[in-house]
Amino acid sequence: MSLAIEINELHKQYPGSWSPALDGLSLGVKDNSITGLLGPNGAGKTTTINIICGLVRPDGGQARVFGVDCSAHIQAVRSQIGVVPQQIALFPNLTAWENFLYIGQLYDINRSYIKDRAGQLLARLGLEKHADKRVQSFSGGMKRRANIIASLLHYPQILILDEPTAGVDVQSRAMILDFIQEYKEEGKTVLYTSHLLDEAEKICNEVVIIDEGKFIIEGTPHALVHNTDDCNSLEDVFLHYTGHSVRD
C-alpha cells in the first residue's frame, strides 16, 4: 500500500526547551487508512501535525504528503489536507453558515459549492437544523461536529483530527466515529490522535506510538496486543512501551 504521509528523521527543538520536541522521528501513514498517532503528553504529536500542515518548520528531516515536501510546497499540501484541531477553530459570534462561508472562501471555493458541500455535511452530522444559529450557542458535541465540517469543505484527501471526541456526549462521539470510518471508506486517509485508547483500538487500521519525539512501535491494534506480553488491550500496550509515569 502506498503512503499518504511520509515522515523522515524529523528534528525539532523549540527555543528555551530542555529537550527536543522531535528527535529523529520517522513514520509512514498508509493511504486509504485510519492511522492513530498515539503518545503521552509531550510526545511530539502536535509538533508532527504542525509540520505536516506547514505551520512549523523542522530543524532537520522532511515531511511529505503524497510525495510533496510540506515545508517547500505549503499551499499544494494544504489543498490535500483538512485539519480538525483540538481547540474549536470557529468564530463563536457567527452562525455555522457564516463560518463555513468564510472558511470556504479561504480555500477559493465558490459560494454555491460551499452551500452544497456544507449542506451535505450538516445533514450527515446532525446539524442541519442549527445552521443559522451562532456557534456560541452550540453544545460541546455540536461545536466538535461543526469543527469537522469546517475542515472538509474542500473535500481533502487526508483528514487530520486532534482529539476529535474530547469532552463530547456519547451520541456525538458515536456519530463522529461513524463519520470518520465512512470518510475512510470513500477512499480517503485519516490521521487521528486521541488519549481514548479504547476508541483508537476500535476505529484504527494502524496505530503508531511515539514518545519523547521518537518512534516506538507501529502495527494493527490486534497485532500489537497479540504480540506484546501480558497485554489484553491497546491501553496495556501503550503503558508497556511508555510507562506509568504521569506526563505534564
N, C-alpha and C positions, 0 to 999 in steps of 0.2 A: 504494500500500500504506500502511495506517495505521501510526502509530508506537506502539510499546510503551513506549519511554522517550524523553523529550524533555529535553535539557539546553540551557538558555538563559542565556548570559552569566554563567556561574558564576565567582565570585571567591572565593579563599580564601588567606589568609596566616596561617601559624602564628606564635605569639609567638616572637621570637628568630631567626626565619628572615630571611636577607638578601633572598630573592626569593619571590614568591607561588607557592604550590603550583598554583593555578589562576588564570589571568589572562584572564578573559573567554571561557571555553570554551563553545562551542555545538556540539551534535551531536544526531543522532537515531538511534535503533535501531529498525529496522523490525520490526513484528510478524511472527511465524512465520518467523524467520530466525536464522542463526548469524552474529553480528557479532563480529569481532575488534577489541578495543580495544588498539592497539599503540603502544608508545613506549619510549624508553630509560628507564633507572633515573632516578627523579625527575621523570618527565614529567607526573605527576598522575593516573595510572591508579587507584591505590589510594584517593586522596582522592575521586575521582569516584565510585567504588563505595561508599565510606563515606557520601557524601552521599545517594546513591540509597537506601541502606539506612536512612537516618535516624540514623546514628551520628555524623555530623559536620554541623554547620550551616554553610552557606556565608556568607561576608561579604556577598555580593550575588549576584543572579541566582536561578534557580529550576531545580529538577529535578522532573519529573513522571513518574509511572508510570500509563499509561492515563488520563492527564488529571488524576491526583490528585497534589497537591503533597506531595513527600517529606518536607518539614520540618513541614508543618502537620497532616498526617494519617498519622503514622508507622505506627500499627497497621494501618490499611487497606492501606498499601503493603506492609508486611511479610507480610500474608496472601497477597499476589500473587507474592512473590519467594522463591526459595531461593538461598542463598549458600554457595558452597564456597570457603572461604578457603585461601590458600596454606599456612598452618600447619594441622596436624591439630587439628580442634576437637572432640576426643573425650576421654573420661576413660580414661586408659590402664589403670587398675586395675579397670575394669568390663568385662563382656563386651560384645560387639556388641549383643546383645539388650537388655541393661540400658541401654546408651547410647541405643538407639533408643526404648525405652520412656520414658526420662526426657525426651528431646528432643521426642518426640511429645506428651507431656503438657503441655509448654510452649506448644504450639500448641492446647491444649484438644481434642486428638483422643482418642477413647475407645480403650481397650486392644485391643478386638477389631479395630478398623480398623488400628491401628498394627501388630498382628501380621500381618494380611493384607497390608498395603502393604509392610512391611519384608520379609516372606517373598518376595513377588514380586521385589523389588529385589535381595535376597540371591541369589536363584536367577539373575537376569539378569546380575549382576556376579560370579558365580562364588564366592560366599562362604557358600552355604547350609550347608556342612559345618563352618563355623568360627563360627557364630552364638553358640555357648556358650563360646567362648574369649575370654580377656581381650585387649583391643586391644593391650596392650604386647607380646604375643607375635606380633603380625602383622608381616609383611614390609612394606617401604615401599609396594609396589604395593597390598597388601591394605588398608593404612590409607587410601590415597588413595581406593580404591573405597568403603570404609566411610564416609569423609567425604562422598562424593557421596550415598550413601543417606540419611545424616542430614539433608541439605538438601532431600530430596524427599518426606519422609513426608507432608507436607500437600499434595502434588501441585500445586506452584506453576505459575503461568502463565509466569513468567520464571525462568530458571536463570542465575545469575551465577557464573562459575568463574574463579578467580585462579590461574593456573599449575597446572592440574589434573593434568598429567603430569610435573611436575618430579621428577626422580630416580627414576622407576619403570622397571621392566624392559619389554622390547619387547612381551611378551604383554599386560601390564596396560595399557600405552599404547594398543595396538590395541583392546582391549576398551572402554576409556574413550572413545576417539574414536568408535567404532561406536555406543556408547550415546548420546553427545551428538547424533549425527546422527539416531538413532532418536527421541530426545525432540523434536527439531525436527519430525520427520515426524508426531508426534502433535498438531501444531498449536501447539506451544509456541515460546517465544522464548529464545534463548541469547545471553548476552553473555560473551565469553571473552577472557582476557588470556593472553599467552604470549610468551616470548622465543624459542620454537622456531618460526621463521617458515615453515619448510617444512610444519610441522603446520598452521599457520594458513592457509597457501595451499591446503592440501588440503581443509579442512573448512568454511571460512568462505564464506558467500554474499556478505558485505560485510566490508570492513575500514576502520577509522578510525585514522589515525596522528595522535598528538598529541605535542607536545614543549614543555617549559617552560610547561606549563599552558595551551597554546593548541592550537586545531585546526590541523592541517597539510593533510591531504587525506583523501578517502574515495572508495570505489568498490569494484567487484568486484576480486578479485585479478588476474583475467585482464586487465581493462581497465587497471588501474594498471600492470601490467608492459608491456602493449602500448603504452600512451600515454606512457611515461617513457623518454627517450632512453637508449640503451645499457644497458637493463635486461633481464635474462633470467629474473629470479625476483623474488618478493616481497622477499627479503632485499636484492637490489640496489636496489629501490625504497625500502625502509626507509633504507638507507645514503645514498641520493641525497638524501633530504629531512632526515635527522637528522645526517648527517656521520659521520666515522670516529673522532671523539674519544671516548676511554673515559669513561664516566659512573660516578661513585661513588655 
